Amino acid sequence: MSEWRNWAGDQVCRPAAMVAPASRGELARVVASADKVRVAGAGHSFSDAVLTDGTLLSLERLDRVLDLDAASGQVRVEAGITLHALGERLAAHGLAFENLGDIDVQSIAGAMATGTHGTGARLANLSASVHSVELVLADGTIVEVDGGDDLLAARVSLGALGVVSAVTLQAVPAFTLEGVDAPVPLEATLDRLDELTAANQHFEFFTFPHSPLALTRTNNRTGAPPEPRGRARAYAEDIVLSNHAFAAFCLLGKARPGWIPALNRTMSRLAGSSRRVERSDRIFASPRRVRFNEMEYAIPRTHVAEAVRAVRALIDALALAVGFPLEVRFVAADDALLSPAGDRETGYVAVHMYRGMEWEPYFRAVEAIMDGYGGRPHWGKRHFQTAATLAPRYPGWTRFQAVRDRLDPGRKFTNAYVERVLGA
């Protein structure tokens, strides 16, 4: 029996069948003949959202651009295309994603299903750009969802409505970003969050526990021409410094947890400042080679500074060995029924733990803090919520369940995770 693992390596299943259809017609036939179906994208979810003992589908062979209108910016793609591959295709036609997260290896369908986002206080998450979704239903019927609650449900669906086979989304004219990374005192950053998110098109920051610094990142559009890095510089910055050196610090912290506070302060001091001017998707995303576990919560933007201070105080109070930084990003409200940013201006606070280190006590304690702000978990990352605790946090919860009942009444597209967070 074949085995599937996620990127982090700790979510594992042995499906009864693993199938990678070569066409949407073949996909429909496989779905119709299966008892239970889940879909694996690029495996970058940290939750158990994919795991199944039924049929596990990979859409990696369904990766074509079906239609692209450079004038309108609308592009239709098969669901298995990765964000990176689509970014390259868009750039070749003078187009781009309006916003992206800091990795781009996910499939477009997986990124949609989990509410993947970048940062930008006036920009919504990736699924908000979706105009229509082609779904394969339980009996193999292919339907186009292009409006009403069906579309608002399909934009962030956890794969619980059917198998997404194609997506039409809105791109924007290609643009260049000036990206500036700079260490700044953390307290000054927290005190100025409203100013910083308003003054920059894309603002985020990282902060290591036990360090007084915030590592800020601002990306803003510029009319200056791109200044691509040479291969040697790109390798030195993205692989040697951001990955190999960081991995060495993580390994040392894992071996000597008592050294982590000093290691974190050292990494913060070594981060330094940098400036890049480059094509937007190349600024947004960068390689991630260091493996970890992650939990991320969406909370009202007005509570972000308080929440960051609370998490750092928690780490100190419990003497937790945390060698990864907190990551803080900002997005606009959107209208997808299960979007973590639904109907409210949102800040995302993410916590991480190096692979192989105990993460659950830390994540549970942080989740308790986020519960106090009505936090909504990123669907692709670790959390301990259930349908009972989540339902009151989503204004569109009942509407989503009505769409689910209609599109998948027999619950073919479920697993233990879906039953836990959406109910059986």
FENRANOR-V287456 format. One record per backbone hydrogen bond with DSSP energy under -0.5 kcal/mol. NH is the residue of the N-H (numbers start at 0). CO is the residue of the C=O. If there is no record, write none. Layout:
# FENRANOR-V287456
NH_CO / NH_CO
This chain:
# FENRANOR-V287456
3_12 / 5_10 / 6_42 / 8_5 / 11_9 / 12_3 / 15_53 / 16_53 / 18_55 / 26_22 / 27_23 / 28_24 / 29_25 / 30_26 / 31_27 / 32_28 / 33_29 / 33_30 / 36_411 / 37_54 / 39_56 / 40_38 / 45_379 / 46_379 / 54_35 / 55_16 / 55_53 / 56_37 / 56_54 / 57_18 / 58_39 / 61_58 / 62_60 / 65_63 / 65_75 / 66_75 / 68_73 / 69_67 / 72_68 / 74_168 / 75_66 / 76_166 / 77_63 / 78_164 / 79_61 / 80_77 / 82_105 / 83_103 / 85_81 / 86_82 / 87_83 / 88_84 / 89_85 / 90_86 / 91_87 / 92_88 / 92_89 / 93_90 / 94_89 / 95_171 / 107_80 / 108_78 / 110_106 / 111_107 / 112_108 / 113_109 / 114_111 / 115_110 / 118_99 / 119_329 / 122_119 / 125_115 / 127_124 / 128_125 / 129_126 / 130_167 / 131_167 / 132_144 / 133_165 / 134_132 / 134_142 / 135_162 / 136_134 / 136_140 / 137_406 / 139_136 / 142_134 / 142_140 / 144_132 / 144_142 / 145_143 / 150_146 / 151_147 / 152_148 / 153_149 / 154_150 / 155_152 / 157_112 / 159_156 / 162_135 / 163_161 / 164_133 / 165_133 / 166_76 / 167_131 / 168_74 / 168_166 / 169_128 / 170_72 / 170_168 / 171_95 / 173_93 / 175_221 / 176_277 / 177_219 / 178_176 / 178_275 / 179_177 / 179_217 / 180_273 / 181_215 / 183_213 / 185_211 / 188_184 / 189_185 / 190_186 / 191_187 / 191_188 / 192_189 / 195_191 / 196_192 / 197_193 / 198_194 / 199_195 / 201_218 / 203_216 / 204_327 / 205_214 / 206_325 / 208_323 / 210_207 / 213_183 / 214_205 / 215_181 / 215_213 / 216_203 / 217_179 / 218_201 / 219_177 / 221_175 / 226_276 / 233_229 / 234_230 / 235_231 / 236_232 / 237_233 / 238_233 / 238_234 / 239_234 / 240_235 / 241_236 / 242_238 / 243_238 / 244_239 / 245_240 / 246_242 / 247_243 / 248_244 / 249_245 / 250_246 / 251_247 / 252_248 / 253_249 / 254_250 / 255_251 / 258_255 / 259_256 / 262_258 / 263_259 / 264_260 / 265_261 / 266_262 / 267_263 / 268_264 / 269_265 / 270_266 / 271_267 / 273_180 / 275_178 / 277_176 / 279_174 / 281_278 / 282_278 / 282_279 / 283_279 / 284_280 / 285_101 / 290_288 / 292_352 / 294_350 / 296_348 / 297_375 / 298_296 / 298_346 / 299_372 / 300_344 / 302_299 / 303_300 / 306_302 / 307_303 / 308_304 / 309_305 / 310_306 / 311_307 / 312_308 / 313_309 / 314_310 / 315_311 / 316_312 / 317_313 / 318_314 / 318_315 / 319_314 / 321_319 / 322_320 / 325_206 / 326_349 / 327_204 / 328_347 / 330_345 / 331_119 / 331_122 / 333_340 / 336_151 / 338_335 / 341_338 / 342_333 / 343_340 / 345_330 / 346_298 / 347_328 / 348_296 / 349_326 / 349_347 / 350_294 / 352_292 / 354_290 / 356_353 / 362_358 / 363_359 / 364_360 / 365_361 / 366_362 / 367_363 / 368_364 / 369_365 / 370_366 / 371_367 / 371_368 / 372_369 / 373_370 / 374_369 / 375_297 / 377_295 / 378_113 / 379_113 / 380_377 / 381_293 / 386_419 / 389_385 / 390_386 / 392_389 / 393_389 / 393_390 / 394_392 / 395_336 / 396_393 / 399_395 / 400_396 / 401_397 / 402_398 / 403_399 / 404_400 / 405_401 / 406_402 / 407_403 / 410_407 / 413_411 / 418_414 / 419_415 / 420_416 / 421_417 / 422_417 / 422_418
